[in-house]
């Protein structure tokens, strides 16, 4: 008996297999002829850690069946091509061969390790977004599983207007209910994007203050403000938000240089036609033969609202507000009672009163440093410094005289990203490229950074680059045949049987060239020669096939190839059992591969031990979102986050029974009722009855 992911315990009287009364898409593992059924797609961690994988169980069922005259113990063999993943391939434990025990695995077996696809009728079937196998449903652009992209509409455009006046210019209006918001400057510039609500509240870059890149709440959603600051980056800044917004928002450009264009887009729900039942309609008239029910007279109120003071001022300076507070009190004794006893519709509206009107002290608001004016060597950078003052929850620009008592921060500074790189000659001149006549020689010239790393040539001054190629002359050449040593000499191209060996033959004159025969005479030396190393004896070698495609479209995957033991003879090749080649190094049949990065993914540790061994407990694990370089990230889908806590050990606690603990008195129930078990004499004489009382008391207290 094992526990299913939803807490229901199941067993399989047949030993193993898919229960016919269970829904499709369940992962089944079998151990000791009991079946652990887990909702593999939703809660793969619900299987007991000791449960073996279903493939291991299916392979182990062949342990008692002779294979080629002897018994083996079998384990799953997964190093097979993708179209064979739903076959039952098992490897003999301790040996280097595997056998296809069945052309298909049991329905519900995962196609591979850490694979959410399942084998059904011998085919690998994937999971749709509706979590049904083989449904083929995917998310549409509106985020609807199996949708046809009609439940929403995309609004997009480009703001390309030419501006002339420095300051804030409205670009676009983001309506209420917008999702998938993306406002991006098409090319990096000295302009800035700004965002504020219709109520006038600044969300990003308001009141001539440039905010740092980060996350900002506004309009009922969270905006991510990005401003690339890399030296070579040409990307502009942007606003991104998932939405939906709960009010209209306005996007502005703080204009300082010609507008390079701003692209914006967002998604809105499709408008649905109003139903036949409209809100606000008058109730239908009563028939002529019916009279409205007379309302009973209202009872006099026993409680009413009473002014009890005011709130604290919302600001310590620069104009705040306080609001009146009303309590519900009894009309008889004027004591405060629960607000639920008073009529909420008659509660007085809190009155607003301005307070702490004295201005707040002015302060220097410091912007971010600009990029360094030079990529290497000494340069300059600048930043904006404004005198500002807070009033009525708004930050205003004021004259610099109000900050005269404060030390003004520097607005310019020297900077140096790195020391400039320089040219270095890394090798001597090579020998002349020809043995005679004119040729060329070269040497290695590299651009080297101040820390000794090779960097692109563009980081060094190209006008100062040393010459790395020059001409050379080895004198006149004589006309004669030149030839190399025999290739494979003194061996043949074949290790046994007939083969051939070759060499290069050239006619050299005043420059290297293959001339007609009359240039060096007609007796051209032979460039090939037959050779024979004797008859071929039986030779055993490993032979490999081509690598399969990578198993993962992104991130770490694997690829396989077939490795076969063959015997080579004069009459051809013969397939041999793998152990015949056991004395030779076996080529790899599987290797890792990585086509491209996947982005951030959820990682988790193993489960901790259960907090209790019975009567229900819990266990925990740590779950983190990590990027491709194993750093913490916020790019994972929260809906796909694996759980970090689950229940465990639901079995009831069974007390240990001591065979020596027996009742020696015929009427021990009287001893228990008289509460005499606290005494050692009765505890020993009525050991069994007193022990049952001890184990029963915690349950009794828990139900009281």
C-alpha positions in Angstrom: 0.0 0.0 0.0 1.4 3.4 -1.0 0.1 6.9 -0.9 -1.1 8.8 -4.0 -0.3 12.5 -4.5 -3.8 13.5 -3.3 -3.5 11.4 -0.1 -5.5 8.3 -1.3 -3.8 5.0 -0.7 -4.1 2.5 -3.5 -3.0 -1.1 -4.1 -2.8 -3.3 -7.2 -3.8 -7.0 -6.8 -2.2 -7.9 -10.1 1.3 -7.0 -9.0 2.0 -4.0 -11.3 0.6 -2.1 -14.1 -1.9 0.8 -14.7 -5.0 0.6 -12.7 -8.0 0.7 -15.1 -10.0 2.8 -12.6 -7.4 5.6 -12.5 -7.3 8.6 -14.9 -4.8 8.7 -17.8 -1.5 10.4 -17.2 -0.4 8.8 -14.0 3.2 7.8 -13.2 3.3 4.2 -11.8 6.2 2.7 -9.9 6.1 -0.8 -8.5 8.0 -2.1 -5.5 7.5 -5.5 -3.8 4.3 -6.1 -5.9 2.7 -2.9 -4.6 1.9 0.0 -6.8 2.8 3.6 -5.9 0.6 5.8 -8.1 1.6 9.4 -8.3 0.3 12.3 -10.2 3.6 12.6 -12.0 2.8 15.8 -14.0 1.7 17.8 -11.0 3.4 16.4 -7.9 6.3 14.1 -8.8 7.7 14.5 -5.3 4.7 12.7 -3.8 6.2 9.2 -4.5 8.0 7.7 -1.5 11.8 8.2 -1.9 12.4 4.5 -1.6 10.1 3.7 -4.5 12.0 2.3 -7.5 11.5 3.7 -11.0 9.0 1.7 -13.0 11.6 0.9 -15.7 13.8 -0.7 -13.0 10.8 -2.8 -11.8 10.0 -3.9 -15.4 13.7 -4.9 -16.0 14.0 -6.7 -12.7 11.0 -8.9 -13.7 13.4 -10.7 -16.1 16.0 -11.6 -13.4 14.6 -15.2 -13.1 14.4 -15.8 -16.8 17.4 -17.5 -18.5 19.1 -15.5 -21.2 21.6 -17.4 -23.5 21.8 -20.2 -21.0 22.4 -18.2 -17.8 20.6 -15.9 -15.3 21.4 -12.1 -15.1 20.2 -9.3 -13.0 18.8 -6.5 -15.2 18.7 -2.7 -14.9 17.3 0.0 -17.3 19.5 1.0 -20.2 18.6 4.6 -21.4 21.4 5.2 -23.9 19.1 4.6 -26.9 17.9 6.8 -29.8 14.8 9.0 -29.3 12.5 6.7 -31.3 13.4 3.8 -29.0 12.6 5.5 -25.7 9.3 3.6 -25.3 11.0 0.2 -25.7 12.1 -1.8 -22.6 15.9 -1.9 -23.0 17.7 -3.6 -20.1 21.4 -3.9 -19.3 22.9 -6.9 -17.5 24.3 -5.6 -14.2 28.1 -5.9 -14.2 28.3 -6.6 -18.0 28.7 -4.3 -21.0 25.7 -5.4 -23.1 22.0 -4.7 -23.2 18.9 -6.4 -24.6 15.6 -5.2 -25.8 13.3 -7.2 -23.5 10.1 -5.8 -24.9 9.1 -3.7 -27.8 7.1 -1.4 -25.5 7.1 -0.5 -21.8 4.0 -0.4 -19.6 1.7 2.5 -20.4 2.4 5.5 -18.1 6.2 4.9 -18.0 8.1 8.2 -18.4 9.9 8.5 -21.8 13.2 9.3 -20.0 14.6 10.4 -16.7 13.3 13.9 -15.7 11.0 13.8 -18.7 7.3 14.8 -18.3 6.3 12.9 -21.5 4.8 9.4 -21.0 4.8 6.3 -23.1 1.3 5.3 -24.2 0.8 2.4 -26.6 4.5 2.4 -27.4 4.6 6.1 -28.3 6.0 9.0 -26.4 3.2 11.5 -25.7 3.8 15.0 -24.4 1.7 17.0 -21.9 -0.5 19.9 -23.1 -0.9 23.2 -21.2 -4.2 21.7 -19.8 -2.1 19.0 -18.2 -3.7 16.3 -20.4 -1.5 13.9 -22.3 -1.7 14.3 -26.1 -4.2 17.2 -26.0 -1.7 19.3 -28.0 -3.0 22.5 -26.4 -0.6 25.4 -26.0 -0.9 28.9 -24.5 -2.0 31.6 -26.9 -0.7 35.1 -26.8 -3.5 36.1 -24.4 -2.3 33.5 -21.9 -5.3 31.2 -22.5 -4.6 27.5 -22.7 -5.9 26.3 -26.1 -7.1 29.7 -27.0 -7.3 31.1 -30.5 -5.8 34.6 -29.7 -9.3 36.2 -29.9 -9.8 36.9 -26.2 -7.5 39.9 -26.4 -6.1 42.4 -28.8 -2.5 43.8 -29.2 -2.1 47.5 -29.3 1.3 48.7 -30.6 2.9 51.7 -32.3 6.0 53.9 -32.6 6.3 57.5 -31.3 8.5 59.2 -33.9 7.5 62.9 -33.6 10.3 65.4 -33.8 10.6 67.5 -30.6 12.3 70.8 -30.1 11.5 72.1 -26.6 13.5 70.5 -23.7 11.2 69.0 -21.1 8.4 66.5 -20.6 6.4 65.4 -23.7 3.5 62.9 -23.6 4.1 59.8 -25.7 1.2 57.4 -25.2 -1.6 56.7 -22.8 -1.8 53.2 -21.3 -5.5 52.4 -20.6 -7.0 50.6 -17.6 -6.8 46.8 -17.8 -3.7 46.7 -20.0 -1.3 43.7 -19.7 2.0 42.7 -21.2 3.1 46.4 -21.3 6.4 47.2 -23.1 7.6 50.7 -23.8 11.2 50.7 -25.2 13.4 53.5 -26.6 14.5 52.1 -30.0 18.1 53.5 -29.7 20.0 54.7 -26.7 20.0 58.5 -26.2 20.3 61.1 -23.6 16.5 61.3 -23.4 14.6 59.6 -20.5 11.2 57.9 -20.2 8.8 58.9 -17.5 5.6 57.5 -16.1 2.8 59.0 -14.0 -0.8 58.4 -13.1 -3.8 60.6 -14.1 -4.0 61.7 -10.5 -0.6 63.4 -11.0 1.4 60.9 -8.9 4.8 60.4 -10.4 5.8 56.7 -10.7 9.2 56.9 -12.5 11.5 59.9 -13.3 9.1 62.6 -12.1 9.8 66.2 -11.2 13.1 66.3 -13.1 14.6 63.6 -10.9 16.1 60.6 -12.6 15.4 57.3 -10.8 17.7 54.3 -10.7 16.8 51.3 -12.7 14.7 48.8 -10.7 11.1 47.9 -9.9 8.4 50.5 -9.2 4.8 50.0 -8.2 2.1 52.0 -9.9 -1.3 51.6 -11.5 -2.0 48.3 -9.7 1.0 46.5 -11.2 4.9 46.4 -10.9 7.0 48.2 -13.5 10.6 47.2 -14.3 12.6 50.2 -15.3 15.7 49.3 -17.3 18.5 51.7 -18.5 21.4 49.8 -20.1 24.7 51.4 -19.1 27.2 49.2 -21.0 29.8 51.1 -23.0 29.1 49.2 -26.3 25.3 48.8 -25.8 23.0 50.6 -28.2 19.8 49.5 -26.5 17.6 52.3 -25.1 15.8 52.3 -21.8 12.4 50.7 -21.2 9.4 50.1 -19.0 8.0 46.5 -18.7 5.0 45.3 -16.7 2.8 42.3 -16.6 -0.4 44.2 -15.6 -3.3 44.5 -15.5 -3.4 48.2 -14.7 -6.3 49.5 -12.5 -6.1 53.1 -13.9 -5.0 55.1 -16.9 -1.3 55.8 -17.0 0.6 58.4 -19.1 4.1 57.8 -20.6 6.3 60.9 -21.2 9.7 61.5 -22.7 12.1 63.9 -21.0 13.5 65.4 -24.3 17.1 66.5 -24.5 18.3 65.4 -27.9 16.6 64.3 -31.2 14.0 61.5 -30.7 15.3 58.1 -31.9 11.8 56.7 -31.7 9.9 54.9 -28.9 8.1 51.6 -29.5 5.1 50.8 -27.2 2.8 47.8 -27.0 0.2 46.4 -24.6 -2.6 43.8 -24.6 -6.2 44.6 -23.9 -9.1 42.2 -23.3 -11.5 41.9 -26.2 -14.7 43.8 -25.7 -17.6 41.5 -24.9 -21.1 42.5 -26.0 -23.4 43.4 -23.1 -25.8 40.7 -22.0 -29.6 41.1 -22.1 -29.6 41.8 -18.3 -28.3 45.3 -17.8 -27.4 46.8 -14.4 -29.4 49.8 -13.3 -32.7 48.7 -14.9 -36.0 49.4 -13.0 -37.6 46.4 -11.3 -40.5 44.9 -13.3 -43.9 46.4 -12.3 -46.1 44.3 -9.9 -49.3 42.8 -11.4 -52.5 44.6 -10.7 -53.7 42.0 -8.3 -50.7 42.3 -6.0 -49.9 44.8 -3.3 -46.3 45.6 -2.1 -45.4 44.2 1.3 -45.7 46.8 4.0 -42.3 47.3 5.7 -42.3 46.9 9.5 -41.6 50.1 11.5 -37.9 50.6 12.3 -36.7 50.0 15.9 -35.0 52.9 17.6 -31.2 52.8 17.3 -29.3 51.5 20.3 -25.9 52.6 19.1 -24.6 55.5 17.1 -21.3 57.0 15.8 -19.3 59.4 18.0 -16.3 61.6 17.1 -13.3 60.2 19.0 -10.4 62.3 17.8 -8.2 62.5 14.8 -5.3 60.5 13.2 -1.7 61.4 13.4 -0.5 63.9 10.8 0.6 62.1 7.6 3.8 64.2 7.3 6.2 65.7 9.8 6.7 68.7 7.6 5.8 70.1 4.2 2.0 69.9 4.7 0.4 66.7 5.8 -3.2 65.7 6.6 -5.1 64.3 9.6 -8.5 62.8 9.5 -11.3 62.6 12.1 -12.0 59.2 13.8 -15.5 57.9 14.6 -16.2 55.1 17.1 -19.5 53.1 17.5 -20.8 53.7 21.1 -23.8 52.7 23.1 -26.6 55.3 23.5 -27.1 54.3 27.1 -23.6 54.5 28.6 -21.6 56.0 25.7 -19.1 53.2 25.9 -17.3 52.0 22.7 -18.6 48.8 21.1 -17.9 46.9 17.9 -18.3 49.0 14.7 -20.6 46.2 13.4 -23.3 47.2 15.8 -23.7 50.6 14.1 -25.3 51.3 10.7 -22.3 51.5 8.3 -24.3 53.7 5.9 -24.8 56.4 8.5 -21.1 56.6 9.4 -19.9 60.2 9.1 -17.4 60.9 6.4 -13.9 61.6 7.9 -13.0 65.2 7.7 -9.6 66.2 6.3 -7.5 68.8 8.0 -4.1 70.1 6.9 -1.3 69.9 9.4 2.5 70.5 9.8 2.5 73.2 7.1 6.0 74.3 7.8 8.3 73.5 4.8 10.7 70.6 5.0 14.4 71.3 4.8 15.8 71.6 1.3 18.2 68.9 0.1 20.5 68.1 -2.8 19.0 65.5 -5.1 21.9 63.7 -6.9 21.4 61.9 -10.2 23.4 59.0 -11.6 26.8 59.5 -13.2 26.9 59.5 -16.9 29.0 57.1 -18.9 32.7 57.8 -18.9 33.7 59.9 -21.9 36.5 57.4 -22.8 36.5 53.7 -23.0 40.1 53.5 -21.7 42.5 56.0 -20.2 41.5 59.2 -18.3 38.0 60.6 -19.1 35.2 62.6 -17.6 31.7 61.9 -16.3 28.9 64.2 -15.2 25.7 64.0 -13.1 22.7 66.2 -12.4 22.5 67.9 -9.0 19.2 69.7 -8.1 18.1 71.6 -5.0 14.7 70.1 -4.1 12.1 70.4 -1.3 9.2 68.2 -0.3 5.7 69.8 0.1 2.3 68.0 0.2 3.9 64.6 -0.7 5.4 66.1 -3.8 9.1 66.8 -4.4 9.6 70.2 -6.1 12.6 71.9 -7.7 13.6 75.0 -5.8 16.2 77.7 -6.2 19.8 76.7 -5.2 19.8 79.4 -2.6 17.7 77.2 -0.3 20.5 74.6 -0.2 23.3 77.2 0.4 23.9 75.8 3.9 24.6 72.4 2.5 27.8 71.3 0.7 27.0 71.0 -2.9 28.0 67.6 -4.4 30.4 67.5 -7.4 28.7 67.5 -10.8 31.8 66.4 -12.7 34.5 63.8 -12.0 37.4 62.1 -13.7 37.0 58.4 -14.6 39.0 55.6 -16.0 37.3 52.4 -17.0 40.6 50.7 -17.7 44.2 51.4 -18.8 44.4 51.5 -22.6 45.7 48.4 -24.4 49.0 48.3 -26.3 50.6 46.4 -29.2 53.0 43.6 -28.4 55.2 41.5 -30.8 54.6 37.9 -29.6 57.0 35.9 -31.8 60.1 36.1 -34.0 59.9 36.2 -37.8 59.0 32.8 -39.3 61.3 31.3 -41.9 60.7 32.4 -45.5 57.7 30.6 -47.0 59.7 29.2 -49.9 63.1 27.3 -50.1 64.1 29.6 -53.1 62.9 32.6 -54.9 60.6 35.4 -53.5 58.3 34.5 -50.6 56.9 35.9 -47.4 57.5 35.7 -43.7 55.3 36.7 -40.7 55.3 37.2 -37.0 52.5 37.4 -34.4 51.4 40.9 -33.3 48.6 41.1 -30.7 46.7 43.8 -28.9 47.2 43.2 -25.1 45.3 44.7 -22.2 47.0 46.1 -19.1 46.4 42.8 -17.3 48.0 40.7 -20.1 44.8 39.4 -21.9 44.4 39.4 -25.6 41.8 41.8 -26.7 40.3 42.8 -30.1 42.6 44.9 -32.3 40.2 47.8 -32.2 41.2 48.5 -28.6 44.7 49.5 -29.7 45.8 52.4 -31.9 45.7 50.9 -35.5 48.1 53.7 -36.7 50.8 52.3 -34.4 50.4 48.6 -35.3 53.8 46.9 -36.0 54.2 45.1 -39.4 53.4 41.4 -39.1 54.0 40.3 -42.8 56.9 41.2 -45.1 58.5 39.9 -48.3 61.7 37.7 -48.4 63.9 36.3 -51.2 65.8 33.0 -50.9 67.6 33.4 -54.2 67.2 31.7 -57.6 65.8 28.1 -57.8 67.3 25.2 -59.9 65.0 23.3 -62.2 64.6 19.7 -60.8 62.1 17.2 -59.4 61.5 17.4 -55.7 59.6 14.7 -53.7 58.6 14.0 -50.2 59.1 10.8 -48.1 56.5 8.1 -48.7 53.3 8.7 -46.8 52.8 5.9 -44.2 56.3 4.8 -45.0 57.4 2.1 -44.4 53.9 0.9 -43.7 50.9 0.6 -46.2 47.6 2.4 -46.0 46.1 -1.0 -45.0 47.2 -2.8 -41.9 46.8 -6.1 -43.7 46.2 -7.2 -47.3 46.8 -5.0 -50.4 47.3 -1.3 -49.8 49.1 1.8 -51.3 51.5 4.4 -50.2 52.0 7.9 -51.7 54.4 10.8 -51.8 54.3 14.4 -53.1 56.2 15.2 -56.4 57.0 18.8 -57.6 59.1 20.5 -60.2 60.8 23.6 -58.7 62.2 26.4 -60.8 62.6 30.2 -60.0 59.4 30.0 -58.0 57.4 27.1 -56.6 55.1 25.8 -59.2 54.0 22.6 -60.9 55.6 23.0 -64.4 55.0 20.9 -67.6 57.2 17.8 -67.8 59.7 19.4 -70.2 60.6 21.9 -67.4 62.4 19.1 -65.4 62.6 16.3 -67.9 60.2 13.4 -68.8 61.3 11.0 -66.1 58.8 12.1 -63.4 59.3 10.1 -60.1 56.4 7.9 -59.2 54.0 9.4 -56.6 52.2 6.1 -55.6 53.3 2.5 -54.9 51.5 -0.8 -54.2 52.3 -2.5 -50.9 51.1 -5.6 -49.1 51.5 -6.4 -45.4 50.4 -10.0 -45.8 46.9 -11.7 -45.5 44.4 -10.3 -43.0 43.8 -12.3 -39.9 40.6 -12.1 -37.9 40.7 -8.7 -36.1 38.2 -7.4 -33.5 37.5 -3.7 -33.2 34.9 -1.3 -31.9 32.9 0.5 -34.6 30.7 3.6 -33.9 27.7 5.1 -35.7 26.8 8.8 -36.0 25.8 10.9 -33.0 22.1 11.4 -32.6 20.5 14.9 -32.2 20.8 16.6 -28.8 18.0 15.5 -26.4 17.4 19.1 -25.2 16.7 22.1 -27.3 18.3 24.3 -24.6 20.5 23.7 -21.6 22.3 20.5 -20.7 21.2 17.5 -22.9 22.7 14.3 -24.2 23.2 12.6 -27.5 23.9 8.9 -28.3 25.4 6.7 -30.9 25.6 3.0 -31.6 28.8 1.2 -30.6 29.2 -2.3 -32.1 31.9 -4.9 -31.7 32.9 -6.2 -35.2 35.4 -8.8 -36.4 37.2 -7.7 -39.6 38.4 -10.4 -42.1 39.2 -10.6 -45.8 35.7 -11.7 -46.5 34.0 -8.8 -44.7 32.8 -7.9 -41.2 31.0 -10.0 -38.6 29.0 -8.6 -35.6 30.4 -10.0 -32.3 29.1 -10.0 -28.7 30.3 -6.8 -26.8 32.4 -8.9 -24.4 34.7 -10.0 -27.3 35.9 -6.4 -27.4 36.2 -6.0 -23.6 40.0 -5.9 -23.8 39.8 -2.7 -26.0 38.8 0.8 -24.8 35.1 1.1 -25.6 34.2 4.4 -27.4 31.7 6.7 -25.7 28.1 5.9 -26.6 26.7 9.0 -24.9 28.0 12.5 -24.4 26.6 15.8 -23.1 25.5 18.6 -25.4 24.3 22.2 -25.0 22.7 23.9 -28.1 21.9 27.1 -26.3 21.1 28.6 -22.9 17.6 28.0 -21.4 17.4 31.0 -19.1 16.3 30.9 -15.5 14.9 27.6 -14.1 13.7 26.3 -10.7 16.2 24.2 -8.7 15.5 22.5 -5.4 17.3 20.4 -2.8 16.3 16.9 -1.6 13.4 16.7 0.9 14.4 16.8 4.6 13.5 14.0 7.0 9.8 14.0 8.1 9.2 16.0 11.3 7.3 13.0 12.8 7.4 9.3 12.2 3.6 8.9 12.7 0.4 10.8 13.3 1.2 13.2 10.5 4.2 15.5 10.1 5.8 17.6 7.4 9.1 17.8 5.4 10.7 20.8 3.7 13.2 21.6 1.0 14.8 24.7 -0.4 13.6 26.0 -3.8 15.6 28.6 -5.7 15.4 30.3 -9.1 18.8 30.2 -10.8 20.1 31.6 -14.1 22.3 29.7 -16.6 25.4 30.8 -14.7 23.9 29.5 -11.4 23.2 32.9 -9.9 20.0 33.9 -8.2 17.4 35.2 -10.6 13.8 36.5 -10.7 13.1 35.2 -14.2 11.3 32.0 -13.3 7.5 31.5 -13.6 6.1 31.6 -10.1 3.2 29.3 -11.2 5.8 26.6 -12.0 7.6 26.9 -8.6 7.9 23.5 -7.0 6.4 23.3 -3.5 8.9 23.7 -0.6 6.8 21.9 2.0 4.5 18.8 2.1 2.8 16.5 4.6 4.3 13.1 5.4 3.9 10.0 7.8 0.1 10.0 8.1 0.1 6.5 9.6 -1.3 6.4 13.2 1.2 5.8 16.0 1.0 2.2 17.2 2.3 1.7 20.8 5.0 -0.8 21.4 3.6 -3.9 23.2 5.8 -5.4 25.9 5.1 -9.2 26.2 6.2 -9.1 29.9 3.7 -6.3 30.7 0.5 -8.2 31.8 -2.3 -7.7 34.3 -1.7 -9.9 37.4 -4.9 -8.7 39.1 -8.3 -9.9 38.0 -10.1 -6.6 38.3 -7.6 -4.0 36.9 -10.4 -1.9 35.4 -11.3 -0.8 38.9 -7.6 0.2 39.5 -7.8 2.3 36.3 -11.1 3.9 37.2 -9.8 4.7 40.7 -6.7 6.4 39.1 -4.3 4.3 41.1 -1.9 3.8 38.1 0.2 6.6 39.4 1.5 4.2 42.2 4.3 1.9 41.3 2.6 -1.1 42.9 -0.5 -0.9 40.8 1.4 0.2 37.7 3.3 -3.2 37.9 0.3 -5.3 39.0 -2.0 -3.9 36.2 0.8 -3.2 33.7 -1.3 -3.8 30.5 -4.3 -1.7 31.6 -2.2 1.2 32.9 -0.1 1.2 29.7 -3.3 1.4 27.6 -4.4 4.3 29.7 -1.1 6.1 29.1 -1.4 5.7 25.3 -5.0 6.7 25.3 -4.7 9.9 27.4 -3.0 12.1 24.6 -5.8 11.2 22.2 -8.5 12.1 24.9 -6.8 15.4 25.5 -6.6 16.2 21.8 -10.4 15.7 21.4 -11.5 17.7 24.4 
